[in-house]
Amino acid sequence: MNSMDGQKMQEKEMKKMQTGTTTLGLVTDEGVVLAADNRATIGHLKASKRAKKVFKLHDDIAMTIAGSVGDAQKIVRLMRAQINLYNIENRDLSVKGASTLLSNVLNANKMMPYMNQFIIGGTNPDNVLFDLDPLGGLMDHKKFTATGSGSQSAYGVLEDRYEEDIPHEEGVKLAIRAVKAASERDTASGDGIDVVTITDEGYKELEESTVEDYLD
């Protein structure tokens, strides 16, 4: 296969990529908040109502996934293993370091790309978010970011409501409100919301009942 054929195959695969979901991250005055809906789809079929899309990578780093479930699960396993290995041999890997690691992995596989978008967020050494495209493109965000088919609706809420140094509690409420808004407009998003916070106190997954209280 020559490079031109490889490029055409890559473009074909990219057009087929489905990112039916809503995931987002935002920075607060105490840390970061990551959130995602729970729906997984196969074409027009609702395959799962409890799909996990936010994953702990380390005590101060987490990641959201959008796109192919199989590809994403492989990346989560790889990232956890690499971060643990790095932390044993060196010091704790920073959020930027983890994001750069994933960027290199994705870019090295660009001829047969992982069909995903990712958000990595954490607090080491600063509260920050990074998003990555399937080819390893890496961008940092000091406020917020979103991925998936519902991201446009989520961005509308975030752009309207987000404030610099937003109090952490308000940041949690805003993240939930943004995913809920996306779920009401995007048919590939819905069936509940998972919310994770990372602060100086560490990684925390909000209970389903707590998320429901925010929705009331």
C-alpha positions in Angstrom: 0.0 0.0 0.0 1.5 3.3 -1.0 1.1 6.5 1.0 -1.7 7.8 -1.2 -3.7 4.7 -0.7 -3.1 4.9 3.0 -4.2 8.5 3.2 -7.4 7.6 1.3 -8.1 4.7 3.7 -7.5 7.0 6.6 -9.9 9.6 5.3 -12.6 7.0 4.6 -12.2 5.6 8.2 -12.4 9.2 9.6 -15.7 9.8 7.8 -17.1 6.6 9.3 -16.1 7.6 12.8 -19.1 7.9 15.1 -18.7 10.1 18.2 -22.3 9.8 19.4 -21.9 11.1 22.9 -21.3 14.2 25.0 -18.3 14.6 27.2 -16.9 17.7 28.7 -14.4 19.1 31.2 -14.1 22.5 33.0 -11.7 24.1 35.4 -12.9 25.4 38.7 -11.2 27.4 41.6 -10.4 24.1 43.3 -9.7 21.6 40.5 -11.4 20.2 37.4 -14.8 18.6 36.7 -15.3 15.9 34.0 -18.7 14.8 32.9 -20.4 12.6 30.3 -23.7 11.0 29.4 -24.3 7.3 29.7 -25.7 6.3 26.3 -23.8 4.0 23.9 -25.1 3.7 20.3 -24.5 1.4 17.4 -25.9 3.3 14.4 -29.5 4.0 15.4 -29.6 1.3 18.1 -29.3 2.3 21.7 -26.7 -0.4 22.7 -26.3 0.6 26.4 -27.8 3.0 29.0 -24.9 2.7 31.4 -21.8 3.2 29.2 -18.9 4.4 31.2 -17.1 7.3 29.5 -15.0 8.9 32.3 -12.0 6.9 33.6 -9.5 7.4 36.4 -5.9 7.2 35.1 -4.3 8.2 38.4 -5.2 9.9 41.7 -4.9 13.4 40.0 -5.6 12.5 36.3 -8.8 11.3 34.5 -9.9 11.0 30.9 -13.2 11.1 29.0 -13.8 9.1 25.8 -15.9 9.6 22.7 -16.0 7.3 19.8 -15.2 3.6 19.4 -15.6 1.7 22.7 -13.1 -1.0 21.9 -10.4 1.5 20.8 -11.1 3.7 23.9 -10.9 0.7 26.3 -7.5 -0.2 24.9 -6.2 3.3 25.3 -7.4 3.5 28.9 -5.5 0.2 29.7 -2.4 1.5 28.0 -2.5 4.9 29.7 -3.0 3.4 33.2 -0.1 1.0 32.7 2.3 3.7 31.3 1.4 6.2 34.0 2.0 3.7 36.7 5.3 2.6 35.2 6.4 6.2 34.9 5.5 7.0 38.4 7.4 3.9 39.7 10.6 4.9 37.8 10.3 8.7 38.2 8.0 11.1 39.9 4.3 11.6 39.4 3.5 12.3 35.7 1.9 15.7 35.1 -1.4 16.2 33.3 0.6 17.7 30.4 3.0 14.7 30.4 0.1 12.2 30.3 -1.5 14.1 27.5 1.7 14.3 25.5 2.1 10.5 26.0 -1.3 9.9 24.5 -0.7 12.3 21.7 2.4 10.4 20.7 0.5 7.1 20.8 -2.3 8.4 18.6 0.1 10.0 16.2 2.2 6.8 15.8 -1.0 5.0 14.7 -2.3 7.6 12.3 -2.3 5.2 9.3 -4.8 3.1 11.3 -6.1 5.6 13.8 -8.0 5.0 17.0 -11.5 6.2 16.3 -11.8 8.5 19.3 -11.7 11.9 20.8 -10.3 12.3 24.4 -10.3 14.9 27.2 -7.6 14.5 29.8 -7.9 16.7 33.0 -6.2 16.9 36.3 -4.5 19.0 39.0 -0.8 18.1 38.6 0.8 20.6 38.9 -2.0 23.0 37.8 -5.7 22.6 37.1 -5.8 22.1 33.3 -7.6 20.2 30.5 -6.3 18.8 27.2 -8.3 17.5 24.3 -7.0 15.1 21.6 -8.2 14.2 18.2 -7.7 10.7 16.6 -4.4 11.7 15.0 -2.9 13.0 18.2 -3.6 16.7 17.8 -3.3 18.2 21.3 -4.8 21.4 22.7 -4.8 22.8 26.2 -7.7 24.5 27.9 -7.7 26.7 31.0 -11.5 27.0 31.1 -13.5 24.3 29.4 -13.8 21.9 26.5 -16.2 19.3 25.1 -16.3 16.4 22.6 -18.8 14.2 20.8 -21.9 14.7 18.8 -23.6 16.7 21.6 -20.7 19.1 22.1 -22.2 22.0 20.2 -25.2 22.1 22.6 -22.8 21.7 25.6 -20.6 24.5 24.4 -23.6 26.8 24.1 -24.3 26.4 27.9 -20.6 26.6 28.8 -20.0 29.7 26.8 -23.0 31.4 28.4 -22.6 30.3 32.0 -18.9 29.8 32.7 -17.0 32.4 34.7 -13.3 32.7 35.5 -12.4 31.0 38.8 -15.9 29.6 39.0 -16.5 28.1 42.5 -16.2 24.4 42.4 -19.7 23.6 43.5 -21.0 25.9 40.7 -18.7 24.2 38.3 -20.2 20.8 39.0 -23.7 22.2 38.5 -22.7 23.8 35.2 -21.1 20.6 33.9 -24.3 18.7 34.7 -26.5 21.4 33.2 -24.4 21.3 30.0 -24.6 17.5 29.5 -28.3 17.6 30.2 -28.8 20.3 27.6 -26.9 18.3 25.0 -28.9 15.1 25.9 -32.1 17.0 25.2 -30.9 17.9 21.7 -28.6 15.1 20.6 -30.3 11.7 20.1 -26.9 9.9 20.6 -26.6 11.4 24.1 -28.6 10.7 27.2 -29.6 8.0 29.9 -28.0 9.7 32.8 -24.8 11.6 33.6 -21.5 10.6 35.2 -19.5 13.3 37.0 -16.0 13.1 38.3 -14.1 15.8 40.3 -10.4 16.1 40.9 -9.2 18.4 43.6 -6.5 18.5 46.3 -8.6 15.9 48.0 -8.1 13.5 45.1 -10.4 11.8 42.5 -14.1 11.5 43.3 -17.0 10.0 41.4 -20.4 11.6 42.3 -23.1 9.3 43.3 -26.1 9.0 40.9 -28.4 10.3 43.6 -26.1 13.4 44.1 -26.2 14.1 40.3 -30.0 13.8 40.4 -30.2 16.3 43.2 -28.3 18.8 41.1 -30.8 18.3 38.3 -33.8 19.1 40.5 
